[in-house]
Amino acid sequence: MRVIRHPLVARDITALMDHIIEATDGNFAAASRRLDEIDALVSDIIGNPMSGMRLSAPLGGWLVRHGGQGYRITIVFRPDREADCLFIALVAFGGQDWMTTSEARRSAFD
């Protein structure tokens, strides 16, 4: 399955890493562990792309999964079985407002 990320997903991950490094006084190992958790969650989603909480309008057709330690990582995605693709709208951390951000990004994949 091909994974297609919204162009701002890289910025999401960079901001997440910066936040962790700042909050832990420079603990790069903690940031690295979160990166591993993101990779593991994406792998889990690829393995079962129809699993997740289905979102209602205006995000109908999209799903969300939470994972990582304390389920603090959020990934909003939409599988397309016909095209064998997984579209990732965003990666969020902690208490971020992922609903509003996802709404703004979904049009990039429509």
Disulfide bonds with the S-S distance in Angstrom:
none
